[in-house]
Amino acid sequence: MNVPYRTKTGLEIGKYYQKDTRPEISEDMEVIQSILLGDYKSIRRKNFEMAMYFIVLFAIIFIAMAFSK
């Protein structure tokens, strides 16, 4: 039921347009799917990345406080 828009000159805009039928997978859905499939590598990697982020953040704060005196 794709009804194109017709201009005055007869040009049909959107005649062959089709909506994307692929589902969009969010990060939460990906985690749930990996748990159900028994693939914990992606979860461990995300936890490792988050831990490294906080370690680097605390190190930067500590260094900034040490040099501020």
Buried (B, 14 or more C-beta within 10 A) or exposed (E): EEEEEEEEEEEEEEEEEEEEEEEEEEEEEEEEEBEEEEEEEBEEEBEEEEEEEEEEEEEEEEEEEEEEE
